[in-house]
């Protein structure tokens, strides 16, 4: 408890809490079409490939919107960028509530839901901006645990859709976005780690090998998380013939593990290093996804494997973003947005691979194995590039360098000594 109090005093915890809430609700909106996938598929008689594409559209759109929002945040501030984004999300959800009445409309709505997916880099940078380097992994883990919004979507959207119709869920979601908007307005403060730089300086990480290495690893950790989270309701509904509500509940069990363990991943990475943590994560993801592909007849076994897989993915997300502020301490928001953009594009790969595998091979096994191979390739790449990382900007295993941690630590309060007053003076 004392260590957590020390952590809270090291930064501005109301901003961290507001960042978590902002990301949590945005994430719920981002995966809304996935949570309602069984309803939409039934309404329009979609093929397996169409289901995968429908689920992937918000993911891909969100990925493409992340980097522009990260750049905007550098100019108007992260708090202001978050406020602008949430206002646009409310408008987009109202469009869905009032105008979506066809499959093409669902796809258009998916593009608009991508606005919510742009929140990632801003939320993590805003939440961790007040904290010194030695606590950034934990702070980013707490803010990033907002991917628990997946749990909100898959738990509440299906029952609401059963009762009121799935289009009405868009309108209800618009009303809920007022809560994080208000909290952000009243509780958050812009962190002091903002610097005025040129656009070229902002996008410099796009031309660095490290930026692309981070992004490709994130294709597995975050791309796998968002891709699976969006597709699992459809997978459970089609593969095991459970009800639409039960499909959402089973998805909730898996995604809850990933959201909770993300914080643990950041905390562990602060201690043993993000590189070490990511190495174990990629091995576990490859093993569990392969097992999921061959356990397609056991509902209990598949659910437990997905829970373990999501725990690994969540820890991997926390581990990777423990490393980002160490590599780009002054442009964390933009670097995070760029990495998140490419990583989220990987989330679009998995639903499409699953849908195409089912339609043309008769099972989902091919989709699982394709992503397993990708995870193993990224593991090999990580072990190669980490040699240079630990020689230049990180300690062995990917921990923060002591000098960097001390440089970003808050200054000790200044004590003024007053000489004792002499008698008779």
Secondary structure, DSSP 8 states (H G I E B T S, - for coil): -HHHHHHHHHS-HHHHHHHHHHHHHHHHHHTHHHHTHHHHHHHHT--HHHHHHHHHHHHHHHHHHHHHHHHHHHHH-HHHHHHHHHHHHHHHHHHHHHH--SHHHHHHHHHHHHHHHTTHHHHHHHHHTTS-HHHHHHHHHHHHGGGGHHHHHHHHHHHHHHHH-HHHHHHHHHHHHHHHHHHHHHH----S------HHHHTGGGGSHHHHHHHHHHHHHHHHHHHHHHHHHHHHHHHH---HHHHHHHHHHHHHHHHHHHHHHHHHHHHH-HHHHHHHHHHHHHHHHHHHHH-TT-HHHHHHHHHHHHHHHHHHHHHHHHHHHHH-SS-HHHHHHHHHHHHHHHHHHHHHHHHHHHHHHSSSHHHHHHHHHHHHHHHHHHHHHHHHHHHHTS-TTS---HHHHHHHS-------------TT-
